[in-house]
Amino acid sequence: MVSSANSTVWLSGYIPDIPTPFDEAGEIDLKAFAGLCERQIQAGVSAIVVGETTGEFSTLTTAEFDTLIRTAAGTADGRVRVIAGAGSNSTSEAVERTRRAELAGADAVLSVVPYYNKPMQAGIEAHFRMVADSTVLPVVLHDIFARTIRGLTNETLLKLSESPQFIGLRDSTGDLSRPGRLRQTLPTSFRLLSGDDTTALAFLASGGDGCISILSNVVPTMCRAIFSDCRQGRMPSAQHLQQRLWMLATAVDKENPAAVKYALSLLGLMRPDPRLPLVALPDQAKAEVAAAIEIVMPDERNASRAISVRDRACNAVPGGTP
């Protein structure tokens, strides 16, 4: 676990939402999982998200969840932050998952708006405050209306942000005007992160701080290059890279995590199998993913070589300062 300094400078750039690999027997493939984490660390990310949407958290047992966080923390070994997906539509379960994540070595938790129950805003606020009260870890909120039906309103977000324990928002709503509306009213240390790779650059240009990304699992150095270009005012270059990634971003977004798992299997990094009720991609979708990877992989290799020392500074190390 990295020391929980007050600075949130590390919560920026492209942060991968790591998928959970399974072996032929349907058990977690810890060797492949550790390899996925290490690949992202070597690419220079500041944090990794484990056990969340792309990690199929809803199908993980308690023991599997604990093992996943411990493995990620052990692999990171203080080099990057580990953000554990610890949400649930049951407040007591979200509290328990949060406590377990802390014990397993997580540096922060990502907690989603309760889904299916359709709580009022007062209930959403109370839910997140209970989660925060259960841990010393910082909490990143996740607003993803397509999966929860009830969203996190700006008013509720502003109330929660008054507590320094709530350090950021993963905004998967697709509302690109939100960073501009919120930036002047939120604490300066509060981070706004896109949850949508296809619009991440526009989100960054509107005042966002980064993206919790599916796409970064496949092309981490290209995603870092987009962030670096945007931060240093090289928008034509950032836009060019975003356009090059459009086909792949769209392909992996359609069926998450089956699509990104298939993409990573083509790179020899893991098996493509998700857990029921999710199933493998149909042949046409597989062909789309394969074609998209063929387009971008030369650029990924070039981006890896081209990232300069100055660019590397754009992704802060865990102990860094603003």
BELVEN-V12163 format. One record per residue. N is the residue number from 0. RES is the residue in one small letter. PHI is phi as a letter, one per 20 degrees, with the letter a starting at -180 (* if undefined). Layout:
N&RES&PHI + N&RES&PHI
This chain:
0&m&* + 1&v&e + 2&s&g + 3&s&e + 4&a&f + 5&n&f + 6&s&f + 7&t&d + 8&v&g + 9&w&f + 10&l&e + 11&s&b + 12&g&m + 13&y&e + 14&i&d + 15&p&f + 16&d&e + 17&i&f + 18&p&f + 19&t&e + 20&p&f + 21&f&c + 22&d&e + 23&e&f + 24&a&e + 25&g&n + 26&e&e + 27&i&f + 28&d&e + 29&l&f + 30&k&f + 31&a&f + 32&f&f + 33&a&f + 34&g&f + 35&l&f + 36&c&f + 37&e&f + 38&r&g + 39&q&f + 40&i&f + 41&q&f + 42&a&f + 43&g&n + 44&v&f + 45&s&e + 46&a&a + 47&i&c + 48&v&d + 49&v&c + 50&g&m + 51&e&d + 52&t&g + 53&t&f + 54&g&e + 55&e&l + 56&f&g + 57&s&f + 58&t&d + 59&l&e + 60&t&f + 61&t&g + 62&a&f + 63&e&f + 64&f&g + 65&d&g + 66&t&f + 67&l&f + 68&i&f + 69&r&f + 70&t&f + 71&a&f + 72&a&f + 73&g&f + 74&t&f + 75&a&f + 76&d&l + 77&g&n + 78&r&f + 79&v&b + 80&r&e + 81&v&d + 82&i&d + 83&a&e + 84&g&f + 85&a&c + 86&g&e + 87&s&a + 88&n&e + 89&s&d + 90&t&f + 91&s&f + 92&e&f + 93&a&f + 94&v&f + 95&e&f + 96&r&f + 97&t&f + 98&r&f + 99&r&f + 100&a&f + 101&e&f + 102&l&f + 103&a&e + 104&g&o + 105&a&f + 106&d&e + 107&a&a + 108&v&c + 109&l&d + 110&s&d + 111&v&e + 112&v&g + 113&p&g + 114&y&d + 115&y&m + 116&n&f + 117&k&l + 118&p&f + 119&m&f + 120&q&f + 121&a&f + 122&g&f + 123&i&f + 124&e&f + 125&a&f + 126&h&g + 127&f&f + 128&r&f + 129&m&f + 130&v&f + 131&a&f + 132&d&f + 133&s&e + 134&t&b + 135&v&e + 136&l&f + 137&p&f + 138&v&d + 139&v&d + 140&l&e + 141&h&c + 142&d&d + 143&i&c + 144&f&g + 145&a&f + 146&r&d + 147&t&d + 148&i&m + 149&r&e + 150&g&e + 151&l&e + 152&t&f + 153&n&f + 154&e&f + 155&t&f + 156&l&f + 157&l&f + 158&k&f + 159&l&f + 160&s&f + 161&e&f + 162&s&e + 163&p&f + 164&q&f + 165&f&e + 166&i&d + 167&g&a + 168&l&c + 169&r&e + 170&d&e + 171&s&d + 172&t&e + 173&g&n + 174&d&e + 175&l&f + 176&s&e + 177&r&f + 178&p&g + 179&g&f + 180&r&f + 181&l&e + 182&r&g + 183&q&e + 184&t&d + 185&l&e + 186&p&g + 187&t&f + 188&s&e + 189&f&f + 190&r&d + 191&l&d + 192&l&c + 193&s&f + 194&g&d + 195&d&c + 196&d&f + 197&t&f + 198&t&d + 199&a&f + 200&l&f + 201&a&f + 202&f&f + 203&l&f + 204&a&f + 205&s&e + 206&g&o + 207&g&f + 208&d&d + 209&g&r + 210&c&b + 211&i&e + 212&s&d + 213&i&e + 214&l&f + 215&s&f + 216&n&g + 217&v&e + 218&v&c + 219&p&f + 220&t&f + 221&m&f + 222&c&f + 223&r&f + 224&a&f + 225&i&g + 226&f&f + 227&s&f + 228&d&g + 229&c&f + 230&r&f + 231&q&e + 232&g&m + 233&r&e + 234&m&f + 235&p&g + 236&s&f + 237&a&f + 238&q&f + 239&h&f + 240&l&f + 241&q&f + 242&q&f + 243&r&f + 244&l&e + 245&w&g + 246&m&f + 247&l&f + 248&a&g + 249&t&f + 250&a&f + 251&v&f + 252&d&f + 253&k&f + 254&e&c + 255&n&e + 256&p&d + 257&a&g + 258&a&f + 259&v&f + 260&k&f + 261&y&f + 262&a&g + 263&l&f + 264&s&f + 265&l&f + 266&l&e + 267&g&m + 268&l&d + 269&m&a + 270&r&f + 271&p&e + 272&d&f + 273&p&e + 274&r&d + 275&l&g + 276&p&e + 277&l&f + 278&v&c + 279&a&f + 280&l&f + 281&p&f + 282&d&g + 283&q&f + 284&a&f + 285&k&f + 286&a&f + 287&e&f + 288&v&f + 289&a&f + 290&a&f + 291&a&f + 292&i&f + 293&e&g + 294&i&f + 295&v&e + 296&m&f + 297&p&g + 298&d&f + 299&e&f + 300&r&f + 301&n&f + 302&a&f + 303&s&f + 304&r&f + 305&a&e + 306&i&f + 307&s&e + 308&v&g + 309&r&f + 310&d&f + 311&r&f + 312&a&f + 313&c&f + 314&n&d + 315&a&f + 316&v&f + 317&p&g + 318&g&e + 319&g&f + 320&t&c + 321&p&f
